[in-house]
Amino acid sequence: MNEHDEILTEKQAAAFLKIAPQSLRCQRAGNTKPNGMPLIPWVKIGRSIRYCKSDLMAVVQAGRSGDAA
């Protein structure tokens, strides 16, 4: 995370990844990987859960297959 990184709510993060918010909740609760995705880092701020957009982008990049040429 850098100082200009966008912080997203659980709902925003799920929409960005095009998965259900429940998938993120299940992952946090039991460290399960939704649909085989790598574990997604999250931050707890008070009682709120937040995700860094750069971390979500890293998950997307890690899941890419083939050559992007």
Order of alpha helices (4+ residues) and beta strands (2+ residues): beta-alpha-alpha-beta-beta-alpha
